[in-house]
Amino acid sequence: MAENKTKPTSASVDDFIANIENSRRRTDALAALKIYQEITGLPPVMWGPSIIGFGSLHYVYETGREGDMPAAAFSPRIASLTFYVGDQFEGAEKLYALLGKFKKSVACLYINKLEDVNLNVLTEIIARDYRANSPQKSD
């Protein structure tokens, strides 16, 4: 059975961001980092070489494949900022309509630069997705 290759590492998130060559991407990564820290209240952890994750959740597919992944995550990739969010939360369609300029796949939101989107709407998308999918709910 295939194993998830993306795992938490001991690499420094601060060093990773500091080494982003594109200054706008680096600035946007710092802004995204702050948004995720405020939403999750969790410390950032590098997952693999390029994903900044917060918390962890265990998944099991119907096929039997299982593994762990960040409960919330983003990656400041060369082509775009990638936010690992879906649209299986209340009000998703309306929020995405208000977001601004982006591309979307099933579980990824691609934004070229944060100034292309409404940060309040992006923050709400991240927060709702995290609440909908996170096992770390309040008691």
N, CA, C and O atoms as a MOPAC input file, in Angstrom:
PM7 MOZYME 1SCF
protein

 N      0.84600 1    -1.18100 1     0.00000 1
 C      0.00000 1     0.00000 1     0.00000 1
 C      0.89100 1     1.24500 1     0.00000 1
 O      1.89000 1     1.30500 1     0.71700 1
 N      0.51700 1     2.23000 1    -0.81000 1
 C      1.30900 1     3.46100 1    -0.91600 1
 C      1.25000 1     4.24300 1     0.38900 1
 O      0.21600 1     4.31500 1     1.05300 1
 N      2.37400 1     4.81600 1     0.72800 1
 C      2.47100 1     5.58300 1     1.96600 1
 C      2.56100 1     7.06900 1     1.63300 1
 O      3.18400 1     7.45500 1     0.64400 1
 N      1.94500 1     7.88700 1     2.45400 1
 C      2.01800 1     9.33600 1     2.27100 1
 C      3.45800 1     9.77700 1     2.50700 1
 O      4.01500 1     9.54300 1     3.58000 1
 N      4.05900 1    10.41300 1     1.50700 1
 C      5.45200 1    10.83300 1     1.61100 1
 C      5.60300 1    12.17100 1     2.33100 1
 O      6.69000 1    12.50400 1     2.80200 1
 N      4.53500 1    12.92500 1     2.41600 1
 C      4.60500 1    14.23100 1     3.06500 1
 C      4.38800 1    14.06100 1     4.56100 1
 O      3.29200 1    13.74000 1     5.01900 1
 N      5.45800 1    14.28300 1     5.30400 1
 C      5.42700 1    14.08500 1     6.75700 1
 C      6.01800 1    15.30800 1     7.45200 1
 O      6.78900 1    16.05600 1     6.85100 1
 N      5.65800 1    15.50900 1     8.71700 1
 C      6.25600 1    16.63100 1     9.45200 1
 C      7.76700 1    16.43800 1     9.60100 1
 O      8.25100 1    15.31600 1     9.75500 1
 N      8.48800 1    17.53500 1     9.55200 1
 C      9.94200 1    17.50100 1     9.69300 1
 C     10.35900 1    18.45000 1    10.81200 1
 O      9.52900 1    19.16500 1    11.37400 1
 N     11.62400 1    18.45000 1    11.12200 1
 C     12.14900 1    19.37300 1    12.13000 1
 C     12.73200 1    20.63100 1    11.48800 1
 O     13.33100 1    21.45600 1    12.17900 1
 N     12.56200 1    20.78500 1    10.17300 1
 C     13.08700 1    21.96200 1     9.47700 1
 C     12.42700 1    23.23000 1    10.01500 1
 O     11.27700 1    23.20500 1    10.45100 1
 N     13.15500 1    24.31600 1     9.98100 1
 C     12.66900 1    25.59100 1    10.49100 1
 C     11.75400 1    26.29800 1     9.49000 1
 O     12.13900 1    26.54900 1     8.34800 1
 N     10.53800 1    26.61500 1     9.93900 1
 C      9.60900 1    27.38100 1     9.10700 1
 C     10.18900 1    28.76500 1     8.83400 1
 O     10.11900 1    29.25400 1     7.70600 1
 N     10.75900 1    29.39700 1     9.85200 1
 C     11.34000 1    30.73300 1     9.68100 1
 C     12.45900 1    30.72000 1     8.64300 1
 O     12.53200 1    31.61400 1     7.80000 1
 N     13.32900 1    29.71500 1     8.69900 1
 C     14.41300 1    29.60900 1     7.71500 1
 C     13.85400 1    29.37200 1     6.31700 1
 O     14.32600 1    29.96200 1     5.34500 1
 N     12.84700 1    28.50600 1     6.22200 1
 C     12.23100 1    28.23200 1     4.92000 1
 C     11.70100 1    29.52300 1     4.30000 1
 O     11.97600 1    29.81400 1     3.13600 1
 N     10.94100 1    30.29600 1     5.07700 1
 C     10.38100 1    31.53600 1     4.55300 1
 C     11.47900 1    32.54900 1     4.23800 1
 O     11.41500 1    33.22600 1     3.21200 1
 N     12.47800 1    32.66100 1     5.10100 1
 C     13.57200 1    33.60600 1     4.87800 1
 C     14.33200 1    33.30400 1     3.59600 1
 O     14.93000 1    34.20300 1     3.00500 1
 N     14.31700 1    32.05500 1     3.16100 1
 C     15.04600 1    31.66100 1     1.96100 1
 C     14.22200 1    31.70600 1     0.67700 1
 O     14.69800 1    31.28700 1    -0.37800 1
 N     12.99900 1    32.20500 1     0.75800 1
 C     12.19100 1    32.38100 1    -0.45500 1
 C     12.78900 1    33.55600 1    -1.22900 1
 O     12.86200 1    34.67300 1    -0.71500 1
 N     13.21100 1    33.30000 1    -2.45500 1
 C     13.91900 1    34.32000 1    -3.23100 1
 C     13.03800 1    35.49700 1    -3.63000 1
 O     13.47400 1    36.64600 1    -3.55600 1
 N     11.81600 1    35.23000 1    -4.04800 1
 C     10.91600 1    36.28400 1    -4.49600 1
 C     10.41000 1    37.06900 1    -3.28200 1
 O      9.74300 1    36.50500 1    -2.41500 1
 N     10.72200 1    38.35500 1    -3.21900 1
 C     10.39100 1    39.14900 1    -2.02800 1
 C      8.88400 1    39.25600 1    -1.80500 1
 O      8.43800 1    39.24300 1    -0.65800 1
 N      8.09400 1    39.36200 1    -2.86400 1
 C      6.63500 1    39.43500 1    -2.70000 1
 C      6.11300 1    38.11900 1    -2.14700 1
 O      5.26500 1    38.11100 1    -1.25500 1
 N      6.62000 1    36.99900 1    -2.67600 1
 C      6.16900 1    35.68700 1    -2.19000 1
 C      6.56000 1    35.52300 1    -0.72300 1
 O      5.79200 1    34.97500 1     0.06900 1
 N      7.74800 1    35.99500 1    -0.36200 1
 C      8.20600 1    35.90500 1     1.02900 1
 C      7.29700 1    36.73900 1     1.94200 1
 O      6.89300 1    36.27400 1     3.00700 1
 N      6.98100 1    37.95500 1     1.52800 1
 C      6.09200 1    38.82100 1     2.30900 1
 C      4.70100 1    38.20000 1     2.42900 1
 O      4.10300 1    38.21200 1     3.50500 1
 N      4.19100 1    37.66000 1     1.32700 1
 C      2.87900 1    37.00600 1     1.35000 1
 C      2.89700 1    35.76500 1     2.24100 1
 O      1.91700 1    35.48600 1     2.93200 1
 N      3.99700 1    35.02500 1     2.23100 1
 C      4.11100 1    33.83300 1     3.08700 1
 C      4.05800 1    34.22400 1     4.55500 1
 O      3.42500 1    33.54200 1     5.36100 1
 N      4.72100 1    35.32200 1     4.90500 1
 C      4.67100 1    35.79500 1     6.29900 1
 C      3.25400 1    36.20300 1     6.68700 1
 O      2.81800 1    35.94400 1     7.80900 1
 N      2.53500 1    36.83900 1     5.76700 1
 C      1.14200 1    37.22900 1     6.03600 1
 C      0.26200 1    35.99100 1     6.19300 1
 O     -0.58100 1    35.94000 1     7.08900 1
 N      0.45100 1    35.00300 1     5.33500 1
 C     -0.32700 1    33.76700 1     5.43400 1
 C     -0.01000 1    33.03300 1     6.73000 1
 O     -0.90500 1    32.48800 1     7.37700 1
 N      1.25900 1    33.01800 1     7.10500 1
 C      1.67900 1    32.39100 1     8.35700 1
 C      0.92500 1    32.99300 1     9.53500 1
 O      0.43000 1    32.27000 1    10.40000 1
 N      0.84200 1    34.30200 1     9.56300 1
 C      0.13200 1    35.00400 1    10.64600 1
 C     -1.35500 1    34.63500 1    10.65900 1
 O     -1.92800 1    34.39700 1    11.72200 1
 N     -1.97600 1    34.58700 1     9.47800 1
 C     -3.39400 1    34.22600 1     9.37900 1
 C     -3.61800 1    32.82400 1     9.94900 1
 O     -4.52800 1    32.61500 1    10.75100 1
 N     -2.79800 1    31.87800 1     9.53900 1
 C     -2.95900 1    30.49900 1    10.00200 1
 C     -2.70100 1    30.36800 1    11.50000 1
 O     -3.40300 1    29.62200 1    12.18300 1
 N     -1.72100 1    31.07100 1    12.00800 1
 C     -1.44700 1    31.00700 1    13.45000 1
 C     -2.61700 1    31.56300 1    14.24600 1
 O     -2.98100 1    31.00700 1    15.28200 1
 N     -3.21500 1    32.66300 1    13.77000 1
 C     -4.36200 1    33.25100 1    14.47100 1
 C     -5.56300 1    32.31600 1    14.42800 1
 O     -6.27600 1    32.17800 1    15.42200 1
 N     -5.79400 1    31.67400 1    13.28900 1
 C     -6.95400 1    30.79200 1    13.14500 1
 C     -6.79300 1    29.51100 1    13.96800 1
 O     -7.70200 1    29.11200 1    14.69500 1
 N     -5.63600 1    28.87900 1    13.84500 1
 C     -5.46400 1    27.56500 1    14.47500 1
 C     -4.95900 1    27.63400 1    15.90700 1
 O     -5.24300 1    26.73800 1    16.70200 1
 N     -4.22000 1    28.67300 1    16.24900 1
 C     -3.59600 1    28.75700 1    17.56100 1
 C     -2.48600 1    27.72700 1    17.73900 1
 O     -2.05600 1    27.45300 1    18.85900 1
 N     -2.02700 1    27.16000 1    16.62800 1
 C     -1.01400 1    26.10300 1    16.67200 1
 C      0.30500 1    26.58800 1    16.07700 1
 O      0.31500 1    27.50400 1    15.25500 1
 N      1.41200 1    25.98100 1    16.48700 1
 C      2.70000 1    26.35200 1    15.89900 1
 C      2.83000 1    25.78600 1    14.48300 1
 O      2.30800 1    24.70900 1    14.19300 1
 N      3.51700 1    26.50200 1    13.61400 1
 C      3.73600 1    25.99500 1    12.25800 1
 C      4.81200 1    24.91700 1    12.24300 1
 O      5.77800 1    24.97200 1    13.00400 1
 N      4.62900 1    23.94100 1    11.36900 1
 C      5.57900 1    22.84000 1    11.20900 1
 C      5.77500 1    22.61600 1     9.71000 1
 O      4.81700 1    22.64300 1     8.93700 1
 N      7.02100 1    22.39700 1     9.31400 1
 C      7.28000 1    22.04600 1     7.91600 1
 C      6.84000 1    20.60400 1     7.68300 1
 O      7.22300 1    19.69900 1     8.42400 1
 N      6.04600 1    20.40600 1     6.66200 1
 C      5.64800 1    19.07900 1     6.20200 1
 C      6.33200 1    18.89000 1     4.86000 1
 O      5.99400 1    19.55800 1     3.88300 1
 N      7.28400 1    17.98800 1     4.81500 1
 C      8.07800 1    17.85000 1     3.60600 1
 C      8.91300 1    19.11300 1     3.42800 1
 O      9.08200 1    19.88400 1     4.37200 1
 N      9.43200 1    19.32500 1     2.23400 1
 C     10.33200 1    20.45900 1     2.02800 1
 C      9.65600 1    21.80400 1     1.80000 1
 O     10.33100 1    22.83300 1     1.84300 1
 N      8.31300 1    21.83300 1     1.55400 1
 C      7.73200 1    23.11300 1     1.14900 1
 C      6.32800 1    23.41900 1     1.65700 1
 O      5.75400 1    24.44000 1     1.28100 1
 N      5.77000 1    22.57400 1     2.48700 1
 C      4.41900 1    22.82000 1     3.01000 1
 C      4.51600 1    23.23300 1     4.47000 1
 O      5.17900 1    22.57600 1     5.27200 1
 N      3.84500 1    24.33200 1     4.80400 1
 C      3.78400 1    24.81700 1     6.17700 1
 C      2.43100 1    24.38700 1     6.73300 1
 O      1.38300 1    24.84800 1     6.28000 1
 N      2.47100 1    23.49100 1     7.72900 1
 C      1.24200 1    22.91600 1     8.25200 1
 C      1.00500 1    23.26200 1     9.70700 1
 O      1.91900 1    23.64400 1    10.43800 1
 N     -0.24900 1    23.11700 1    10.10400 1
 C     -0.69300 1    23.41900 1    11.47000 1
 C     -1.56900 1    22.27600 1    11.93700 1
 O     -2.57800 1    21.95800 1    11.30800 1
 N     -1.17900 1    21.65800 1    13.04500 1
 C     -1.94300 1    20.52800 1    13.54800 1
 C     -1.79300 1    19.32800 1    12.63200 1
 O     -1.02600 1    19.34400 1    11.67000 1
 N     -2.53600 1    18.30100 1    12.95300 1
 C     -2.45700 1    17.06000 1    12.19100 1
 C     -3.79200 1    16.35200 1    12.27000 1
 O     -4.49100 1    16.42900 1    13.28000 1
 N     -4.13800 1    15.66600 1    11.20100 1
 C     -5.30700 1    14.80700 1    11.25100 1
 C     -4.99900 1    13.52000 1    10.51600 1
 O     -4.21800 1    13.48700 1     9.56500 1
 N     -5.63400 1    12.46600 1    10.98400 1
 C     -5.44100 1    11.13600 1    10.41100 1
 C     -6.59700 1    10.86900 1     9.45800 1
 O     -7.75200 1    11.13900 1     9.78600 1
 N     -6.28800 1    10.34000 1     8.28100 1
 C     -7.33800 1    10.01500 1     7.31900 1
 C     -7.26500 1     8.53400 1     6.96400 1
 O     -6.20500 1     7.91100 1     7.00900 1
 N     -8.42900 1     7.99600 1     6.61100 1
 C     -8.52900 1     6.62100 1     6.12400 1
 C     -9.50700 1     6.65500 1     4.95300 1
 O    -10.66900 1     7.03200 1     5.10900 1
 N     -9.02200 1     6.25600 1     3.78400 1
 C     -9.88000 1     6.18900 1     2.60300 1
 C    -10.61400 1     4.85700 1     2.57500 1
 O    -10.21900 1     3.90600 1     3.24900 1
 N    -11.68100 1     4.79400 1     1.79200 1
 C    -12.43700 1     3.54300 1     1.65100 1
 C    -11.55800 1     2.42700 1     1.11100 1
 O    -11.82100 1     1.25400 1     1.37300 1
 N    -10.52200 1     2.77300 1     0.36200 1
 C     -9.59800 1     1.78900 1    -0.20900 1
 C     -8.70400 1     1.16000 1     0.85300 1
 O     -8.03900 1     0.15600 1     0.60000 1
 N     -8.69200 1     1.76500 1     2.05500 1
 C     -7.82600 1     1.28300 1     3.11800 1
 C     -6.56300 1     2.11000 1     3.27600 1
 O     -5.86100 1     1.99500 1     4.28000 1
 N     -6.27100 1     2.94700 1     2.28100 1
 C     -5.09800 1     3.81300 1     2.40400 1
 C     -5.34500 1     4.79400 1     3.53700 1
 O     -6.43800 1     5.34300 1     3.68100 1
 N     -4.31800 1     5.00000 1     4.33000 1
 C     -4.45100 1     5.94000 1     5.43100 1
 C     -3.14300 1     6.66200 1     5.66100 1
 O     -2.09400 1     6.25400 1     5.16200 1
 N     -3.21600 1     7.72900 1     6.41600 1
 C     -2.02400 1     8.50000 1     6.72600 1
 C     -2.36700 1     9.72500 1     7.55000 1
 O     -3.48600 1     9.87500 1     8.03900 1
 N     -1.40200 1    10.57900 1     7.69100 1
 C     -1.58200 1    11.82500 1     8.43000 1
 C     -1.28900 1    12.99400 1     7.50300 1
 O     -0.46700 1    12.88700 1     6.59300 1
 N     -1.95700 1    14.09300 1     7.73600 1
 C     -1.74200 1    15.30900 1     6.98000 1
 C     -1.98700 1    16.49900 1     7.89400 1
 O     -2.61000 1    16.35900 1     8.94600 1
 N     -1.50200 1    17.66600 1     7.50100 1
 C     -1.77100 1    18.84100 1     8.33500 1
 C     -3.26700 1    19.13500 1     8.37800 1
 O     -3.96900 1    18.93700 1     7.38700 1
 N     -3.74900 1    19.60100 1     9.51000 1
 C     -5.15100 1    19.99300 1     9.62400 1
 C     -5.40900 1    21.26900 1     8.82800 1
 O     -6.52700 1    21.50300 1     8.36900 1
 N     -4.38000 1    22.08900 1     8.66600 1
 C     -4.44100 1    23.30600 1     7.85600 1
 C     -3.04600 1    23.51600 1     7.29400 1
 O     -2.05400 1    23.23200 1     7.96600 1
 N     -2.96200 1    24.01600 1     6.05300 1
 C     -1.63700 1    24.16500 1     5.46300 1
 C     -1.64800 1    25.09500 1     4.25900 1
 O     -2.67600 1    25.32500 1     3.62300 1
 N     -0.45100 1    25.62200 1     3.97100 1
 C     -0.23800 1    26.38600 1     2.75100 1
 C      1.20200 1    26.18700 1     2.31200 1
 O      2.04200 1    25.70000 1     3.06900 1
 N      1.46700 1    26.57500 1     1.06700 1
 C      2.82300 1    26.47600 1     0.54000 1
 C      3.09400 1    27.66400 1    -0.37700 1
 O      2.35300 1    27.89900 1    -1.33100 1
 N      4.15000 1    28.40800 1    -0.08900 1
 C      4.51900 1    29.52800 1    -0.96500 1
 C      5.35100 1    29.01500 1    -2.14400 1
 O      6.57400 1    29.15700 1    -2.15300 1
 N      4.69700 1    28.43100 1    -3.11500 1
 C      5.38400 1    27.84200 1    -4.26600 1
 C      5.82800 1    28.93200 1    -5.23900 1
 O      5.38700 1    30.07700 1    -5.14200 1
 N      6.69200 1    28.57500 1    -6.16300 1
 C      7.22300 1    29.54900 1    -7.11900 1
 C      6.11600 1    30.15000 1    -7.96900 1
 O      6.07500 1    31.36700 1    -8.15300 1
 N      5.22200 1    29.32500 1    -8.49000 1
 C      4.17900 1    29.80000 1    -9.39200 1
 C      3.05500 1    30.55000 1    -8.67800 1
 O      2.48400 1    31.48800 1    -9.23300 1
 N      2.73800 1    30.14100 1    -7.45500 1
 C      1.64000 1    30.77300 1    -6.72500 1
 C      1.67900 1    30.33900 1    -5.26900 1
 O      2.37500 1    29.39400 1    -4.89700 1
 N      0.91200 1    31.05300 1    -4.45900 1
 C      0.67600 1    30.61000 1    -3.08600 1
 C     -0.39000 1    29.52100 1    -3.18100 1
 O     -1.43000 1    29.71600 1    -3.81000 1
 N     -0.13100 1    28.39900 1    -2.56700 1
 C     -1.09200 1    27.30900 1    -2.58600 1
 C     -1.65700 1    27.13600 1    -1.18400 1
 O     -0.92200 1    26.88500 1    -0.22900 1
 N     -2.97000 1    27.27500 1    -1.07800 1
 C     -3.67000 1    27.09200 1     0.19200 1
 C     -4.43900 1    25.78200 1     0.09000 1
 O     -5.22500 1    25.58300 1    -0.83600 1
 N     -4.20800 1    24.89600 1     1.04300 1
 C     -4.84800 1    23.58200 1     1.02400 1
 C     -6.20100 1    23.69600 1     1.72100 1
 O     -6.34600 1    23.38000 1     2.90200 1
 N     -7.18000 1    24.15400 1     0.95600 1
 C     -8.54600 1    24.31800 1     1.44200 1
 C     -9.50500 1    23.77200 1     0.39400 1
 O     -9.20800 1    23.76200 1    -0.80100 1
 N    -10.64000 1    23.32800 1     0.85900 1
 C    -11.65900 1    22.82300 1    -0.04800 1
 C    -12.84500 1    23.76000 1    -0.09400 1
 O    -12.72200 1    24.96600 1     0.11900 1
 N    -13.99400 1    23.17700 1    -0.37700 1
 C    -15.21400 1    23.97000 1    -0.42700 1
 C    -16.38100 1    23.23000 1     0.22000 1
 O    -17.54000 1    23.44700 1    -0.13200 1
 N    -16.05900 1    22.35800 1     1.16500 1
 C    -17.08100 1    21.57700 1     1.85800 1
 C    -17.42600 1    22.19500 1     3.20900 1
 O    -17.45700 1    21.50900 1     4.23100 1
 N    -17.68100 1    23.48300 1     3.19700 1
 C    -18.07100 1    24.17800 1     4.41800 1
 C    -19.17900 1    25.15800 1     4.07100 1
 O    -19.33800 1    25.56300 1     2.92000 1
 N    -19.93800 1    25.52800 1     5.09200 1
 C    -21.08200 1    26.40800 1     4.89200 1
 C    -20.64900 1    27.74900 1     4.29900 1
 O    -19.71300 1    28.38400 1     4.78500 1
 N    -21.34900 1    28.16700 1     3.23800 1
 C    -21.09400 1    29.46400 1     2.61700 1
 C    -19.91600 1    29.48900 1     1.66700 1
 O    -19.48800 1    30.56700 1     1.25400 1
 N    -19.37900 1    28.33000 1     1.30900 1
 C    -18.17500 1    28.27700 1     0.47000 1
 C    -18.38600 1    28.97600 1    -0.87500 1
 O    -17.55600 1    29.78800 1    -1.28500 1
 N    -19.46800 1    28.67300 1    -1.55000 1
 C    -19.69700 1    29.23500 1    -2.88500 1
 C    -19.73500 1    30.76200 1    -2.84000 1
 O    -19.14900 1    31.42700 1    -3.69400 1
 N    -20.41300 1    31.30500 1    -1.86100 1
 C    -20.51300 1    32.76600 1    -1.73200 1
 C    -19.14400 1    33.38400 1    -1.42100 1
 O    -18.78100 1    34.40900 1    -1.99700 1
 N    -18.39500 1    32.76800 1    -0.52000 1
 C    -17.07700 1    33.30000 1    -0.16900 1
 C    -16.12700 1    33.27900 1    -1.36100 1
 O    -15.42900 1    34.26000 1    -1.61600 1
 N    -16.09900 1    32.16600 1    -2.09100 1
 C    -15.21800 1    32.10200 1    -3.25700 1
 C    -15.61100 1    33.14300 1    -4.30200 1
 O    -14.74700 1    33.67800 1    -4.99600 1
 N    -16.90700 1    33.43500 1    -4.42200 1
 C    -17.36300 1    34.44800 1    -5.37900 1
 C    -16.86300 1    35.84200 1    -4.99700 1
 O    -16.69900 1    36.70300 1    -5.86100 1
 N    -16.62200 1    36.06100 1    -3.70400 1
 C    -16.17400 1    37.36700 1    -3.21300 1
 C    -14.65400 1    37.47500 1    -3.08000 1
 O    -14.13500 1    38.54900 1    -2.77900 1
 N    -13.94700 1    36.38400 1    -3.30000 1
 C    -12.52300 1    36.33300 1    -2.98400 1
 C    -11.65500 1    37.22800 1    -3.85700 1
 O    -10.79000 1    37.93300 1    -3.33800 1
 N    -11.86300 1    37.21600 1    -5.14700 1
 C    -10.98900 1    37.96700 1    -6.04500 1
 C    -10.38900 1    37.03400 1    -7.07800 1
 O    -11.04300 1    36.08800 1    -7.51800 1
 N     -9.14700 1    37.29300 1    -7.47000 1
 C     -8.48900 1    36.54500 1    -8.53900 1
 C     -7.76600 1    35.31400 1    -7.98000 1
 O     -6.84800 1    35.43400 1    -7.16900 1
 N     -8.20000 1    34.12900 1    -8.43000 1
 C     -7.60800 1    32.87600 1    -7.95400 1
 C     -7.92300 1    31.75600 1    -8.93000 1
 O     -8.75100 1    31.91200 1    -9.82700 1
 N     -7.25500 1    30.62900 1    -8.74400 1
 C     -7.57900 1    29.37700 1    -9.42600 1
 C     -7.85200 1    28.35600 1    -8.33800 1
 O     -7.34500 1    28.47100 1    -7.22200 1
 N     -8.66200 1    27.35100 1    -8.67100 1
 C     -9.07900 1    26.38600 1    -7.65700 1
 C     -9.09400 1    24.98600 1    -8.23300 1
 O     -9.46600 1    24.77800 1    -9.38700 1
 N     -8.68600 1    24.03100 1    -7.41800 1
 C     -8.89900 1    22.62100 1    -7.73000 1
 C     -9.70500 1    22.05400 1    -6.56500 1
 O    -10.19100 1    22.81400 1    -5.72900 1
 N     -9.85100 1    20.75500 1    -6.49800 1
 C    -10.69400 1    20.14700 1    -5.46900 1
 C    -10.27100 1    20.56400 1    -4.05800 1
 O    -11.11200 1    20.93400 1    -3.23900 1
 N     -8.97500 1    20.50300 1    -3.77900 1
 C     -8.51900 1    20.77700 1    -2.41200 1
 C     -7.42100 1    21.83100 1    -2.34100 1
 O     -6.74200 1    21.95700 1    -1.32200 1
 N     -7.24800 1    22.58600 1    -3.42100 1
 C     -6.21300 1    23.62600 1    -3.42700 1
 C     -6.75700 1    24.93000 1    -3.98800 1
 O     -7.54300 1    24.94900 1    -4.93400 1
 N     -6.32000 1    25.99400 1    -3.38500 1
 C     -6.63400 1    27.34900 1    -3.82600 1
 C     -5.31000 1    27.98800 1    -4.21100 1
 O     -4.38800 1    28.04800 1    -3.39900 1
 N     -5.21200 1    28.46800 1    -5.45500 1
 C     -3.97000 1    29.04800 1    -5.96100 1
 C     -4.14200 1    30.55000 1    -6.13600 1
 O     -5.03800 1    31.01000 1    -6.84300 1
 N     -3.27100 1    31.30100 1    -5.48200 1
 C     -3.32200 1    32.76200 1    -5.55200 1
 C     -1.93800 1    33.26000 1    -5.94600 1
 O     -0.93800 1    32.88700 1    -5.33200 1
 N     -1.88300 1    34.10300 1    -6.97400 1
 C     -0.60300 1    34.61900 1    -7.43200 1
 C      0.02900 1    35.53500 1    -6.39200 1
 O      1.20100 1    35.38500 1    -6.04800 1
 N     -0.75100 1    36.47500 1    -5.90000 1
 C     -0.27600 1    37.38000 1    -4.84500 1
 C     -1.46800 1    37.78900 1    -4.00300 1
 O     -2.59000 1    37.89000 1    -4.50100 1
 N     -1.21600 1    38.02400 1    -2.71600 1
 C     -2.32100 1    38.31200 1    -1.79800 1
 C     -3.06500 1    39.59100 1    -2.14800 1
 O     -4.24400 1    39.72600 1    -1.82100 1
 N     -2.40300 1    40.52300 1    -2.80000 1
 C     -3.10700 1    41.75600 1    -3.16200 1
 C     -4.18500 1    41.51100 1    -4.22200 1
 O     -5.00300 1    42.39400 1    -4.48200 1
 N     -4.19600 1    40.32200 1    -4.83700 1
 C     -5.22300 1    39.96200 1    -5.81800 1
 C     -6.53700 1    39.54000 1    -5.17700 1
 O     -7.54500 1    39.39900 1    -5.86900 1
 N     -6.53600 1    39.33400 1    -3.84800 1
 C     -7.73100 1    38.82400 1    -3.19100 1
 C     -8.10800 1    39.68200 1    -1.98100 1
 O     -7.31600 1    40.48400 1    -1.48500 1
 N     -9.33600 1    39.48400 1    -1.53300 1
 C     -9.81300 1    40.12500 1    -0.31500 1
 C     -9.31300 1    39.28400 1     0.86700 1
 O     -9.75200 1    38.14900 1     1.05100 1
 N     -8.39800 1    39.84000 1     1.66200 1
 C     -7.79800 1    39.08200 1     2.76600 1
 C     -8.80800 1    38.66300 1     3.82600 1
 O     -8.66400 1    37.60000 1     4.43100 1
 N     -9.82800 1    39.48500 1     4.05500 1
 C    -10.85500 1    39.10600 1     5.02300 1
 C    -11.61200 1    37.86700 1     4.54500 1
 O    -11.92200 1    36.97900 1     5.33900 1
 N    -11.90500 1    37.81200 1     3.25400 1
 C    -12.60300 1    36.65400 1     2.69100 1
 C    -11.69200 1    35.43300 1     2.71900 1
 O    -12.13400 1    34.34300 1     3.08400 1
 N    -10.42600 1    35.59900 1     2.33900 1
 C     -9.47400 1    34.48300 1     2.39800 1
 C     -9.36900 1    33.94200 1     3.82300 1
 O     -9.37500 1    32.72900 1     4.03100 1
 N     -9.27400 1    34.82800 1     4.78400 1
 C     -9.18500 1    34.41300 1     6.18900 1
 C    -10.42000 1    33.62000 1     6.59800 1
 O    -10.31100 1    32.61600 1     7.30300 1
 N    -11.57500 1    34.05900 1     6.16400 1
 C    -12.81800 1    33.34800 1     6.50200 1
 C    -12.86100 1    31.97500 1     5.83400 1
 O    -13.32000 1    31.01000 1     6.44500 1
 N    -12.39000 1    31.87200 1     4.58600 1
 C    -12.33800 1    30.57300 1     3.89600 1
 C    -11.43200 1    29.61400 1     4.66800 1
 O    -11.80100 1    28.46700 1     4.91900 1
 N    -10.25200 1    30.08900 1     5.04000 1
 C     -9.31100 1    29.24200 1     5.77300 1
 C     -9.91700 1    28.81300 1     7.11400 1
 O     -9.82200 1    27.64700 1     7.49800 1
 N    -10.53500 1    29.75400 1     7.81700 1
 C    -11.11600 1    29.45900 1     9.12800 1
 C    -12.26000 1    28.44600 1     9.01800 1
 O    -12.32600 1    27.49800 1     9.80000 1
 N    -13.14600 1    28.64300 1     8.06400 1
 C    -14.27600 1    27.71900 1     7.92600 1
 C    -13.81100 1    26.33400 1     7.49100 1
 O    -14.31700 1    25.32400 1     7.97900 1
 N    -12.84600 1    26.28700 1     6.57200 1
 C    -12.32100 1    24.99900 1     6.14100 1
 C    -11.65700 1    24.28500 1     7.31500 1
 O    -11.85300 1    23.08300 1     7.50000 1
 N    -10.88300 1    25.00600 1     8.09700 1
 C    -10.20700 1    24.41900 1     9.25600 1
 C    -11.22800 1    23.88500 1    10.26400 1
 O    -11.09100 1    22.76400 1    10.75300 1
 N    -12.23900 1    24.67800 1    10.57100 1
 C    -13.26300 1    24.23600 1    11.52200 1
 C    -14.02500 1    23.01700 1    11.00600 1
 O    -14.38000 1    22.12700 1    11.77800 1
 N    -14.27100 1    22.98300 1     9.70800 1
 C    -15.03200 1    21.86900 1     9.12000 1
 C    -14.23600 1    20.56600 1     9.09500 1
 O    -14.82100 1    19.48300 1     9.13000 1
 N    -12.93000 1    20.65900 1     9.03600 1
 C    -12.10700 1    19.47200 1     8.83200 1
 C    -11.20600 1    19.10200 1     9.98900 1
 O    -10.61400 1    18.02300 1     9.98400 1
 N    -11.08700 1    19.96100 1    10.97000 1
 C    -10.12600 1    19.73300 1    12.03900 1
 C    -10.70400 1    18.86200 1    13.14700 1
 O    -11.84300 1    19.05900 1    13.57000 1
 N     -9.91500 1    17.90000 1    13.61600 1
 C    -10.37000 1    17.09200 1    14.74700 1
 C    -10.17600 1    17.83700 1    16.07900 1
 O    -10.68000 1    17.39900 1    17.11300 1
 N     -9.45100 1    18.95100 1    16.05200 1
 C     -9.16400 1    19.69400 1    17.28100 1
 C    -10.29400 1    20.69400 1    17.57800 1
 O    -10.09700 1    21.90900 1    17.54100 1
 N    -11.43600 1    20.16500 1    17.86200 1
 C    -12.59100 1    21.00900 1    18.15500 1
 C    -12.65600 1    21.24900 1    19.65700 1
 O    -12.15400 1    20.45400 1    20.45100 1
 N    -13.27900 1    22.35000 1    20.02800 1
 C    -13.40400 1    22.66800 1    21.46200 1
 C    -14.34200 1    21.66700 1    22.13500 1
 O    -15.31500 1    21.20200 1    21.54000 1
 N    -14.03100 1    21.35500 1    23.36700 1
 C    -14.88100 1    20.42400 1    24.14400 1
 C    -16.11300 1    21.10500 1    24.67700 1
 O    -16.92900 1    20.47200 1    25.34700 1

